[in-house]
Amino acid sequence: MPGAHKVTIVETLPPRPGRRRRAREWAMTPLHPDGVFTGAIPTGMPYRLRVEWDNATQETEDAYAFGLLLGDFDLHLISHGEHQDLYRVLGAHVMEVEGVRGVRFAVWAPNASRVSVVGNFNQWDGRRHTMRLRHEHGIWELFIPRLGAGETYKFEIVDRQGHLLPLKADPLAFAAELSPATASVVVATTDFEWSDDDWMQTRGTRQDIAAPISIYEIHAGSWRHADGKTVNWDELTATLLPYVIETGFSHIELMPIMEYPFGGSWGYQPLGLFAPSARFGAPDAFARFVNACHRAGIGIILDWVPAHFPTDPHGLARFDGSALYEHLDPREGYHPDWNTLIYNIGRREVSGFLIASALFWLHQYHIDGLRVDAVASMLYRDYSRKADAWIPNIHGGRENLESIAFLRHLNATVAVRSPGAIMVAEESTAWPGVTRAVSEGGLGFSFKWNMGWMHDTLDYMGHDPIHRRFHHDEMTFGLLYGFSEHFILPLSHDEVVHGKGSLIRRMPGDTWQKHANLRAYLAFMWGHPGKKLLFMGGEFAQPEEWSHETQLSWHGLDTVEGGGVRRLVSDLNRLYRAHAALHRSDSRAEDFSWLIGDDRENSVFAWIRQTEGAPTIMVVCNMTPVPRHDYRIGVPHDGTWQEILNTDSSVYGGSNVGNYGAVRTSPLPAHGRDHSLSLSLPPLGSLFFRHETGTGPIGKGN
């Protein structure tokens, strides 16, 4: 007891009515001026310690009077990377042991020579609460009596060579101090009372490949501010949730909210893979937010980062003095693009740590899906590296076999442990079978971001319309592979940062043309096969490039142009949800057919979406500012086609060029069809048409 003047052993007597005998006491003998005390008591006698400090007297149980608490089976599973509920074993857990309330701490640090728990409760003195080592497994544990929720703590670690390391945060902490402070925080283990049973029982259908999934991607710290400050989860529940419902999205995707030290990383360099960031409130508040979203029918997807982690000294880097979580060789363990360290996923304890993190969010917080960041960087050993800066796999190739095995194991585990949850890959290459089942040799993801579609179509839209005929294939190329995976079409945060400008600023022309271009493009996207994702601000044509430090430019909603784009997105979501042809057949090539895919001179595109038992939908896009009247298109069904959406409508800020709500076919062959329509195509406009009785095959002459 460093710094103590006197330590007394006090016998602990069990409560008994009418007891008269007083507890016995033994004064301990000081052996060393640094605070070593010794004393003998009868074997097996329960006792407390009375410690006299400069300004206080403390009475508490002795942490070392309690036995080891972690079970052998738990330790076995941890060592083999198979403890899928790792968060129930490691970390800090409030519990009662032998009738005494306290906190059990446990941490993996196999190459340390000493590990201590430090905090305000022991003046951050590593000599006070040295942990016990379970030698075979490299796990250190200690139960500290009379601690509870709210305590801040870290681990003081001495490496094999006797060097004292920087204090380390708990890798499995459930909460942390508000940045820039870095200590872990003990959280009570009481379970949140969920009331989202209806959602949880039906989310598998709501998130199926045939479901209308439309995702609103947000950065929680900059969506909206209150009094110049970031809003918390309860405030987001009151503001974000009704906004998302009104705008018609089915899901909210949160950029990483796991605890991260550097705000400028937007959360993509997390260190607390089991802790919701303190920036937005307490863990229970996050649970309330998710519960409220589910009760309103909105799903929650989290961005999750298993590819790399930052080098902050309080984090995982050289955690016990060795390359524990990362690779030792920088050719495998250092990421040059992000100045981060790469997880050694081939080490089973590390793989188990990451899979347990994924399951933690899916189980503890009822999260509906994880979007796995930077999958491409995991799949290729030479990703973003020079020829001499990477190590081939055991076969001499560039594929990262350990990561492939990890991703398959991750997705197979989630499928079993969290039925109905989805796994989404941010994968930017042509790796085959990303969304193919693991049993069929694929990676097992539910969906994949279609990064190629995003880059190609945004490049096309950035060209002046007079030049678009030279880039026509950029809008059609995505359909050559559009059914090879289960795709999400993303207009994500990455496309409105780093000097790229906002979506509206990437559109050419004057103010009217910019907004017309954006409206036509969004309708092109919503009519195109694939689930939808739109980053916040895009739904009302935010003029400024996104910054994580400021809120969105909400005044844009009050303008004719911005308000019109927001109304259009709401209507697109409504149509997408209402018409099975627009979502049920997102992964079925036979339910899509080009009507016009080669009119590069006029920059016109037209296609059919159709599914059994539902009205046929036709989408027509004119990507020039020239209105085209009497434009003839061959169609698969005779009769009347209702114009159900026109991006040039005045309600969206357009010029009202259209087809007066409906148009009938003529028996004039066109484009290989027996019947055709004569349409008026608005300038920089997209049209949706519905044929009520057209539910059969998309063959010629139907």
Secondary structure, 3 states (H helix, E strand, C coil): CCCCCEEEEEECCCCCCCCCCCCCEEECEEEECCCEEECCCCCCCCEEEEEECCCCEEEEECHHHCCCCCCHHHHHHHHCCCCCCHHHCCEEEEEEECCEEEEEEEEECCCEEEEEEEEHHHCCCCCCCECEEECCCCEEEEEEECCCCCCEEEEEEEECCCCECCCECCCCCCCECCCCCCCEECCCCCCCCCCCHHHHHHHHHHCCCCCCCEEEEECCCCCCEECCEECCHHHHHHHHHHHHHHHCCCEEEECCCEECCCHHHCCCCCCEEEEECHHHCCHHHHHHHHHHHHHCCCEEEEEECCCEECCCCCCCCCCCCCCCCECCCHHHHEECCCCEEEECCCCHHHHHHHHHHHHHHHHHCCCCEEEECCHHHHHECCCCCCCCCCCCCCCCCCECHHHHHHHHHHHHHHHHHCCCCEEEECCCCCCCCCCCCHHHCCCCCCEEECHHHHHHHHHHHHCCHHHHHHHCHHHHHHHHCCCCCCEEEEECHHHHCCCCCCCHHHCCCCHHHHHHHHHHHHHHHHHCCCEEEEECCHHHCCCCCCCCCCCCCHHHHHCHHHHHHHHHHHHHHHHHHHCHHHCCCCCCHHHEEEEEEEECCCCEEEEEECCCCCCEEEEEEECCCCCEEEEEEEECCCCEEEEEEECCCHHHCCCCCCCCCEEECECCCECCECEEEEEEECCCEEEEEEECCCCCCCCCCC
